[in-house]
Amino acid sequence: MNLRGIIVAPVLALAAMTTAVALVPTMEAATASGSISVSPSAVTFPNATVGAACSPGPGCTYAEVTLTNTSAVTVTLTTATASPNPPFYPTFGGTCNVTYAYHIPANTSCTFQWGFRPVHHGKTMGTGTIFFDNGDTVTVGLTGKGTH
C-alpha cells in the first residue's frame, strides 16, 4: 500500500461524513416540533342535561379552539382523542375540516370543535389531544357540568 492511499481514503470518508451531518439540520427544520399552537388552552362547556336528546337538544354542548400553524409548511391534523370519553369527544367540526381534509397551510389558523355529553350529574374535567403529521401534539383542558 502506498502513502497516498493511506491519506486519501480517510480524507474522503471525513468529507462524506461532514456532508451528511450538514444535511440533518436542514431536513429537521421543515418539521420542527412546536409549530402548532392552540388557543384557548382550556375550555368550559355550557351546562348540558344528563340523558337529554343530543344534536339538536340540550344533552350536548360544544366548544371550539383555534389552531395556528406557525411553520413554513402545511401540516395535517391526523387524529384527535378525548379523555374521559364519554363525556368528552372530538367532533372534528370547525373550519379545520374542509371536505374531510384537515390541512393547515403555513402561517394560518382554523378552528377545531370538541363536544360534551354528560353521563352523570356534576362537574367533569378531562383532556383533549390533537395529533399532527409532523409529530406535534396540542392538548386542551376540558371542563363540563351535567345538570338535571
Secondary structure, 3 states (H helix, E strand, C coil): CCHHHHHHHHHHHHHHHHHHHHHHHHHHHCCCCCCEEEECCEEECCCEECCCCCCCCCCCEEEEEEEEECCCCCEEEEEEEEECCCCEEECCCCCCCECCECEECCCEEEEEEEEECCCCCEEEEEEEEEEECCCCEEEEEEEEEEEC
